[in-house]
Amino acid sequence: MKKVFSKKPDNSRLYTVLEKSLKATLLSLLSLSFQITAAAPLKEIPVNETNLPAFQKITKGKVVDEKGIPVPGVNVIIKGTTNGVQTDMDGSFAIEVSNPNAILVFTFLGMQDQEVPVGNGIIKVIMKEAGEQMDEVVVVGYSKVKKESLTGSLQTLDNKKIVDVTTSSVENMLAGKATGVYVNTGGGQPGAVGKIIIRGRTTVNGSTDPLWVIDGVIVGNTSANMNPSDIETLTVLKDAASTAVYGSQGANGVIVVTTKSGKAGKSKISFSAKTALTTINNGNFKIMNGSQLYNLYDSFENKQDFENVWWWNPELKNKNFDWWDNATQTGIAEDYNLSISGGGENFKSYVSLGIYNEEGAIKGYEYKKYNGLIKFEYKPISWFTLKPQVNLTRETTYDQQHSVGALYGNMPWDSPYLEDGTLVGNAPNPTWVNTTGSNYLYDLKWNYGESEVYTVRTNLDFDIKLTSSLTFASVNNYIFGNSNSTYYSDPRSSAGEAVKGRIEDNFATYNRIYTNQLVKFNKSFGKHDFNALAGYEWNEYNSKFSNSVATGIPPGIVVPDAAAVPEKVAGNRSQWAVQSLLSNVNYSYDNRYLAQVSFRRDGASNFGKNAQYGNFFSVSGGWNIHNESFFHASYINNLKLRASYGSVGNRPNSLYPHLPLYSFSQSYNENPGALLSQLANPDLSWEKTFTGGVGIDVSFFNRVNITLDYYNKNTSDLLYRVPLPGVIGVTSIWKNVGAVNNRGFEASVNVEIIKNENLHWSVDANIGTNKNKVTSLYGDKQEIIVGDGTGISGSASKLLTPGKDVDSWYLTEWAGVDPENGKPLWFTTNAAGERVKTSNYGDASKNQKVIGTYTPDFFGGFSTNVNYKKFDFAAIFSYSVGGEIYNYARAEFDSDGAYTDRNQMNLQSGWSRWEKPGDIATHPQALYNNSSNSNKASSRFLETGTYLKMRSITLGYNLPLEHLHITNLRLYVAGENLFTITHYSGVDPEIPPANGLITGVATQVYPQTRKIVLGLNLTL
């Protein structure tokens, strides 16, 4: 069949050339690095030592990890110099030293630095993984703290644990990996960004997004489009001890990212490339083919209503246009990354370039992302360090995508093509059974959308070492963003026909200025260790947006200059600012007793003048029992108790909720007019969350690590638009009202089952449970009925009421099918207060009740890693148990005949349709144009949200290529999202966000994609 697409605009050639140039640059640099390495290999160590000058000798050794496996590519540097070598494929090294008292420094990414004296014999060094050792330094708050000294609840992931899935979004990579972190991965469209909830919802109608901090800079509630390959560590801060230092921005948790930096020693060149083949995964949702749909219609008892119309005949069984097959393809995702790092004691650098390119599994959508990072550390004098960096991102989309809604809804009896191969035109379509339907392929000949987003994130940071224990640290960041998009509707298309063509242009720009000035104190004397800081912070945001729409466009012209009518001009500006004073003190006595105190005072522009400043604090303590003299359990390596309490805040999603506002959206006789749109509230302030928690960390036999946490969060003064009578034209006002409680338990375990020189097998698992409830509303209000967040008319509702979950479904209660007549039944309440069944939906809908909640009972993930000689294997799974999804898509596609203008879904295993008296069925009698209201909103469409999902499975092989001066070459094959085990009848139990919120309502979604991945990692 003929497939018709509009050609891209001419300027797309420029992007193609740019992409090819960047790819060529990557390959050229890689080729150059081979040449350089071949031309200037590591200095060979002469075997004959007799010719060496006095006091000069060759020191030899071997570097292994804790399992005894050799570690190639470890930097071996003579301390205080730039002289060094790298270990070869079997972990061996040889280096010339001229000082018998020299110290060798061993460094490797993801492992702890080691310092070893030269000595007289062969050196054996055991490198320890940074992520699993108690003396690891963890980035938390505004400082670095030894893991053994931590008193808060947090989890750190290194780069290897993050970049094991193929996606451009860091958010999507966290699914199933961090305890107490629920990740909704956002659907399968290229570039889609997931939503994250840490330890439950602390608000009833605001954002649940955590705060992101990248290299010490607060960047907002997203990962700022950063390149996942540039991440060195990612730390999730969860409790008050960890988040209170972020004050009014930490209520939803904090994610702290540290990007890679240059290391002293020989330059390191890393290159990675992977290609993924993607296909649509529709889950358990299967729509009917022509024969199945015919059989459904043929079963209608009122078949006489349509059997005499022109289109009804047995030939429909053979009409079977597969809209899904026509619109889908094997998509391709490509991910290339090149980085070069290295330096000496006084100058270090890290430079990276990344390209991510994905063509959707649904035809017509392309997403491209380009990342560049330049990061230096320069130490011209011993007490001053300058740390500039520049991060550049460019994202583009080209959207001529097949209509996802049409793929679900279009009938298999209706083909988009005529017999001569030409396309059927717009509605009405006399050749279709659904004559009111529109052929989206006809519009796709011309219509398209495209967008560009540029982000520049720059830092000019520096440290001044005032004394051996006192440092002044300055972080200074400027972020600039620019985006533009164009949507073209051709005058020949259904979207543009009425206005003779339309062009819409959108332009947006923003800048963000961030600075914090900190004084840091770090001192140890005797058994006392102090780590403290105090500082000032400023965060300012400014943005502009403009929109223009023009109509009357000649066919094929994509600039508004040619338009006959300037239809619309719109725009806005936004600003906000936050300034803060902050402090944090960590104290440790004898590495046994730990304490932390933090305090922060925030002032924000989007609060009332009477409540513009707020105070936030935390106190926490820990006890390292394993360091006590009375503790003699040698099989326990670590045993720590932790406890914390503190407060954090949350700002509204509105910039000016405290001000009296006027709307200028109306005009009279071409003169602007103002209408009151919002009342002032000078007392409006933060949502306040007070969190208490206790935890325990324990390790056995150097093999088993367990962390347990319990928390209780109380959020009060919720930011909510309280309804008003509306007699003055204003229907609501922002107030601090109501309260919500979240409490939960988290557990994680890591077990190293086997660890020896040839085989290492480890298993990780985590589980989290969160129960939330509304504890109060405003005034004497006991119930508030709210929408589900989708904005879809006729969808589900939720009820806010004390004692119930924030995500409680409020619905008409489904009672099944009357076995005598096949009519739908619902529950209602009679005059005596008894629950009785009725077939009248109108009566039943007056007696709705709370039926279930979207919040899962518990969720988490588990993984396993196996290393056998040069082979490695990894598998990651995530799961969620309990919680109920409202499957709104069934109201359309499981409608019992109510919708005759769209396809229907096949019944699931275990479902049955009523056909005759006495049938015990799950589905009522199907009728043509069914008016029984059986598909109206009710608990009929609530389904389990339980699932087990395979996130990724990987098999790799490490090639020994030392003769080519290649430190390591790893080849691997992987599968992602290969299967999901669930009873949910829809596409995916992970429901993509709607309007930026996790709603729990399933509509017509872009399905997740399965991926088969081939890749390589190369290190020189």
Secondary structure, DSSP 8 states (H G I E B T S, - for coil): ---------TTHHHHHHHHHHHHHHHHHHHHHHHHHHHHS------S--TTS-TT-EEEEEEEEETTS-B-TT-EEEETTSS-EEE--TTSEEEEEES-TT-EEEEE-TTB--EEEE--SS-EEEEE-BGGG-TT-EEEETTEEEEGGG--S-EEEEEHHHHSSS--S-TGGGGTTTSTTEEEE---SSTT---EEEESS---SSS----EEEETTEEEESS-TT--GGGEEEEEEE-SHHHHGGGGGG-TT-EEEEEE----SEEEEEEEEEEEEEEEE--TT--B--HHHHHHHHHT-TTGGGTTTSTT-SGGGGG----HHHHHB--EEEEEEEEEEEEE-SSEEEEEEEEEEEEE-SBTTEEEEEEEEEEEEEEEEETTEEEEEEEEEEEEEEEE----HHHHHHS-TT--SB-TTS-B--SSS-TTSSSTT---HHHHTTT-EEEEEEEEEEEEEEEEEE-SSSEEEEEEEEEEEEEEEEEEEE-TTSTTTTTTT-EEEEEEEEEEEEEEEEEEEEEEEETTEEEEEEEEEEEEEEEEEEEEEEEE---TT--SGGG-SEEEEEEEEEEEEEEEEEEEEEEEEETTTEEEEEEEEEEEETTS-TTS-EEEEEEEEEEEEGGGSTT---TTEEEEEEEEEEEEEEE--SSS-TTS-EEEEEEEETTEEEEEEEE---TT---EEEEEEEEEEEEEETTTEEEEEEEEEEEEES-EEEEE---TTS--EEEEE--EEEEEEEEEEEEEEEEESSSEEEEEEEEEEEEEEEEEE-STT---EEEE-SS--TT--EEEE-TTS-TTEEEE--EEEE-TTT--EEEEEE-TTS-EEEES-HHHHHTT-EEEEESS-SEEEEEEEEEEETTEEEEEEEEEEE--EEEETHHHHHS-TTS--SS--B---TT--B--STT---SB----TT--S-TTSSSGGGEEE--EEEEEEEEEEEEEEEGGGTEEEEEEEEEEES--EEE---SS-SS---BTTB---EE-S----EEEEEEEEEEE-
